[in-house]
Amino acid sequence: MERKKLISKKVSSSDRRSYNIVITTKGESLAERALNWHNGILNEFGKFSHQEKKQTMILLMKMIACLHDAKIIPLGRVCLTCENFFQDTYLKIKDMYECRFLETIRATWELSINCKEYVPRVSSRKPLSGTLS
Protein backbone atom coordinates (compact mmCIF):
# COMPACT_ATOMS: atom_id res chain seq x y z
CA MET A 1 0.00 0.00 0.00
CA GLU A 2 2.90 2.30 0.67
CA ARG A 3 4.41 1.60 -2.78
CA LYS A 4 1.03 2.41 -4.33
CA LYS A 5 1.02 5.67 -2.33
CA LEU A 6 -2.22 4.76 -0.56
CA ILE A 7 -0.61 5.20 2.87
CA SER A 8 2.49 6.86 4.22
CA LYS A 9 4.62 5.41 6.98
CA LYS A 10 6.49 7.74 9.31
CA VAL A 11 8.73 6.96 12.25
CA SER A 12 6.99 7.84 15.50
CA SER A 13 8.39 10.92 17.23
CA SER A 14 7.78 9.36 20.66
CA ASP A 15 9.23 5.91 19.91
CA ARG A 16 11.67 5.44 17.02
CA ARG A 17 10.91 1.69 17.01
CA SER A 18 7.32 2.26 15.87
CA TYR A 19 5.66 3.89 12.89
CA ASN A 20 2.60 6.03 12.34
CA ILE A 21 0.57 4.96 9.34
CA VAL A 22 -1.43 7.70 7.63
CA ILE A 23 -3.84 7.31 4.74
CA THR A 24 -2.95 9.53 1.78
CA THR A 25 -5.31 11.57 -0.38
CA LYS A 26 -5.00 8.86 -3.03
CA GLY A 27 -5.84 6.24 -0.38
CA GLU A 28 -8.85 8.22 0.81
CA SER A 29 -10.08 8.53 -2.77
CA LEU A 30 -9.77 4.78 -3.32
CA ALA A 31 -11.50 4.03 -0.01
CA GLU A 32 -14.37 6.37 -0.92
CA ARG A 33 -14.79 4.68 -4.31
CA ALA A 34 -14.72 1.25 -2.65
CA LEU A 35 -17.36 2.26 -0.12
CA ASN A 36 -19.63 3.65 -2.83
CA TRP A 37 -19.18 0.94 -5.49
CA HIS A 38 -22.89 0.22 -5.37
CA ASN A 39 -23.82 3.70 -6.68
CA GLY A 40 -22.74 2.74 -10.21
CA ILE A 41 -24.88 -0.37 -10.05
CA LEU A 42 -27.85 1.60 -8.75
CA ASN A 43 -27.49 4.17 -11.54
CA GLU A 44 -27.57 1.45 -14.19
CA PHE A 45 -30.31 -0.42 -12.36
CA GLY A 46 -32.46 2.72 -12.65
CA LYS A 47 -32.51 2.24 -16.42
CA PHE A 48 -34.18 -1.19 -16.15
CA SER A 49 -37.88 -1.70 -16.76
CA HIS A 50 -40.11 -2.49 -13.78
CA GLN A 51 -40.12 -6.21 -14.69
CA GLU A 52 -36.32 -6.29 -15.11
CA LYS A 53 -35.86 -4.58 -11.73
CA LYS A 54 -38.15 -7.08 -10.05
CA GLN A 55 -36.45 -10.11 -11.59
CA THR A 56 -32.95 -8.79 -10.89
CA MET A 57 -33.62 -7.93 -7.26
CA ILE A 58 -35.33 -11.24 -6.54
CA LEU A 59 -32.47 -13.24 -8.04
CA LEU A 60 -29.81 -11.10 -6.37
CA MET A 61 -31.47 -11.36 -2.95
CA LYS A 62 -31.89 -15.12 -3.30
CA MET A 63 -28.25 -15.53 -4.31
CA ILE A 64 -26.95 -13.41 -1.42
CA ALA A 65 -29.24 -15.15 1.08
CA CYS A 66 -28.22 -18.62 -0.17
CA LEU A 67 -24.52 -17.74 -0.06
CA HIS A 68 -24.98 -16.36 3.44
CA ASP A 69 -26.96 -19.42 4.63
CA ALA A 70 -24.26 -21.70 3.18
CA LYS A 71 -21.64 -19.67 5.09
CA ILE A 72 -19.83 -18.85 1.84
CA ILE A 73 -20.08 -15.11 2.43
CA PRO A 74 -20.28 -13.21 5.72
CA LEU A 75 -23.38 -11.46 6.89
CA GLY A 76 -25.25 -10.22 3.82
CA ARG A 77 -27.14 -7.15 4.94
CA VAL A 78 -30.11 -7.87 2.69
CA CYS A 79 -33.83 -8.06 3.40
CA LEU A 80 -34.06 -11.83 3.04
CA THR A 81 -31.66 -12.41 5.95
CA CYS A 82 -33.10 -9.62 8.13
CA GLU A 83 -35.22 -10.19 11.23
CA ASN A 84 -37.50 -7.32 10.12
CA PHE A 85 -38.33 -8.85 6.73
CA PHE A 86 -41.85 -10.21 6.43
CA GLN A 87 -43.87 -11.52 3.51
CA ASP A 88 -47.16 -13.30 4.04
CA THR A 89 -49.29 -14.98 1.35
CA TYR A 90 -51.20 -11.79 0.55
CA LEU A 91 -48.05 -9.70 0.19
CA LYS A 92 -46.40 -12.42 -1.91
CA ILE A 93 -49.31 -12.42 -4.36
CA LYS A 94 -48.97 -8.63 -4.66
CA ASP A 95 -45.14 -8.80 -5.06
CA MET A 96 -44.77 -6.83 -1.85
CA TYR A 97 -42.90 -7.19 1.43
CA GLU A 98 -43.04 -5.52 4.81
CA CYS A 99 -40.14 -4.02 6.70
CA ARG A 100 -41.29 -4.18 10.30
CA PHE A 101 -38.50 -1.84 11.43
CA LEU A 102 -39.42 0.92 8.99
CA GLU A 103 -43.13 0.01 9.20
CA THR A 104 -43.48 0.18 5.43
CA ILE A 105 -44.81 -2.00 2.65
CA ARG A 106 -42.67 -1.99 -0.49
CA ALA A 107 -42.58 -3.63 -3.88
CA THR A 108 -40.44 -6.75 -4.08
CA TRP A 109 -38.04 -5.04 -6.52
CA GLU A 110 -37.38 -2.39 -3.86
CA LEU A 111 -35.66 -4.85 -1.51
CA SER A 112 -32.62 -3.33 0.18
CA ILE A 113 -28.96 -4.19 -0.16
CA ASN A 114 -26.62 -3.07 2.64
CA CYS A 115 -29.47 -1.68 4.75
CA LYS A 116 -28.43 0.51 7.69
CA GLU A 117 -31.37 -0.78 9.77
CA TYR A 118 -30.44 -4.43 9.17
CA VAL A 119 -30.88 -6.84 12.09
CA PRO A 120 -29.54 -10.39 11.57
CA ARG A 121 -32.26 -13.02 11.39
CA VAL A 122 -32.55 -15.16 14.53
CA SER A 123 -30.90 -18.49 13.68
CA SER A 124 -33.83 -20.52 15.00
CA ARG A 125 -36.10 -19.14 12.28
CA LYS A 126 -36.48 -20.94 8.99
CA PRO A 127 -34.15 -19.50 6.30
CA LEU A 128 -35.97 -17.07 4.04
CA SER A 129 -33.79 -17.54 0.95
CA GLY A 130 -36.47 -19.44 -0.96
CA THR A 131 -39.54 -17.39 -0.03
CA LEU A 132 -39.68 -15.01 -2.96
CA SER A 133 -41.00 -16.13 -6.31
C-alpha distance (Angstrom), angle and dihedral (degrees) to the residues before:
residue distance angle dihedral
M1 . . .
E2 3.76 . .
R3 3.82 91.9 .
K4 3.81 88.9 51.1
K5 3.82 88.3 51.1
L6 3.80 92.6 -121.1
I7 3.81 91.8 124.4
S8 3.76 136.1 17.4
K9 3.78 123.7 -141.6
K10 3.79 119.4 -149.8
V11 3.78 130.0 179.2
S12 3.79 110.4 -107.7
S13 3.80 114.2 -107.8
S14 3.82 91.1 -144.4
D15 3.81 97.6 46.3
R16 3.81 120.3 20.8
R17 3.82 89.9 -160.3
S18 3.81 92.3 66.8
Y19 3.78 135.7 58.7
N20 3.77 135.7 -141.1
I21 3.78 112.9 -135.8
V22 3.80 115.7 -151.8
I23 3.78 127.1 -175.6
T24 3.80 112.7 -124.5
T25 3.80 127.8 -137.7
K26 3.80 87.9 -102.1
G27 3.83 89.4 50.9
E28 3.80 91.8 49.2
S29 3.79 90.3 50.2
L30 3.80 91.8 51.3
A31 3.81 91.8 46.3
E32 3.81 90.6 50.9
R33 3.81 91.4 50.6
A34 3.81 90.6 47.9
L35 3.79 92.2 50.6
N36 3.80 92.1 49.3
W37 3.82 99.7 41.1
H38 3.78 89.9 120.1
N39 3.83 93.1 64.2
G40 3.81 91.0 75.1
I41 3.77 90.5 51.4
L42 3.80 91.7 47.9
N43 3.80 91.4 50.2
E44 3.80 91.6 53.4
F45 3.80 91.7 40.9
G46 3.81 88.0 58.3
K47 3.80 88.7 65.9
F48 3.82 92.8 60.1
S49 3.79 122.4 101.2
H50 3.80 118.5 -109.0
Q51 3.82 91.0 -100.7
E52 3.83 92.6 48.2
K53 3.82 90.6 49.7
K54 3.78 91.4 50.5
Q55 3.81 94.4 48.2
T56 3.80 93.4 44.5
M57 3.80 95.3 48.9
I58 3.80 93.6 46.2
L59 3.80 92.6 50.5
L60 3.80 93.2 43.4
M61 3.80 93.1 49.4
K62 3.79 92.0 47.1
M63 3.80 91.3 49.6
I64 3.81 93.9 48.6
A65 3.82 92.1 45.2
C66 3.82 92.4 48.4
L67 3.81 92.3 47.6
H68 3.79 89.5 48.4
D69 3.83 93.4 47.2
A70 3.82 89.6 49.1
K71 3.83 88.7 51.3
I72 3.80 90.9 -122.1
I73 3.80 92.7 123.8
P74 3.80 129.0 27.7
L75 3.74 123.2 -109.7
G76 3.80 107.9 -31.6
R77 3.78 105.8 -151.2
V78 3.80 93.5 -144.8
C79 3.79 131.8 128.6
L80 3.80 95.1 -108.1
T81 3.81 92.3 61.9
C82 3.82 95.2 40.1
E83 3.79 124.6 107.2
N84 3.83 89.2 -138.1
F85 3.81 95.0 57.0
F86 3.79 114.6 107.4
Q87 3.78 132.8 171.3
D88 3.78 121.3 169.2
T89 3.82 126.5 -174.7
Y90 3.80 93.4 -88.4
L91 3.80 93.5 49.9
K92 3.81 91.2 45.5
I93 3.81 91.3 54.8
K94 3.81 89.0 51.2
D95 3.85 93.0 46.0
M96 3.78 89.3 -117.6
Y97 3.79 137.1 127.3
E98 3.77 135.7 -166.5
C99 3.77 126.8 -128.2
R100 3.78 103.2 -155.2
F101 3.81 91.9 -166.8
L102 3.80 94.3 55.0
E103 3.82 91.5 32.4
T104 3.80 91.3 -134.1
I105 3.78 137.6 128.7
R106 3.80 114.0 -139.4
A107 3.77 139.0 177.5
T108 3.79 114.7 -94.4
W109 3.82 91.2 -115.2
E110 3.82 88.5 59.3
L111 3.81 93.3 66.4
S112 3.80 112.1 139.7
I113 3.77 130.3 -113.9
N114 3.82 117.6 -160.2
C115 3.80 93.1 4.1
K116 3.81 115.6 -167.4
E117 3.83 90.9 -146.1
Y118 3.81 92.8 52.8
V119 3.81 117.2 141.6
P120 3.83 116.3 -172.9
R121 3.79 113.5 -112.2
V122 3.81 113.9 -105.3
S123 3.81 105.9 -102.8
S124 3.81 93.1 -131.0
R125 3.81 91.0 65.4
K126 3.77 120.8 91.3
P127 3.84 111.8 -96.2
L128 3.78 111.6 -98.4
S129 3.80 97.5 -153.0
G130 3.80 93.8 108.1
T131 3.81 100.1 41.5
L132 3.78 100.6 94.0
S133 3.77 120.9 77.1
